């Protein structure tokens, strides 16, 4: 068999399911590389930097509000915040009207770190998703839902956890 005949029989590219897998790998690895770069540059992980961005834009948020903005579990938010408080980047204060309410804000060192940190502070995936138009986002959500429905023994609680490379 001549080499040109052999080349004619091989598919032009990967099958559609392998092409999708390759694209998922690219997205995940790009996000992972960005998150590792963030941590190396500023000493906080990607999820913590995202929290800092939210607090810079809206000082005085409560833990539950931060949780909602990041779409993660409240215990995860609390753990990430405790690390930022220990490092002196976030300060907690009690509301003067209701002492049960804890408000969060960036400290001066926290603001300085955020200003010097790599961008986007919210992370590569959240920023990229925010750039999609409504139709593109709807198509992506529908496709991802179809993918999730084809996976057995799925734990939907995973959706409330930051990606492992951002913890």
Secondary structure, DSSP 8 states (H G I E B T S, - for coil): --HHHHHHHS-SS--HHHHHHHHHHHHHHHHHHHHHHHHHHHSS-HHHHHHHHHHHHSTTB-HHHHHHHHT--HHHHHHHHHHHHHTTSEEEEE-SS-TT-EEEEE-HHHHHHHHHS-S-TT-HHHHHHHHS-HHHHHHHHHHHHHHHHTSSS--GGGGGS--GGG-
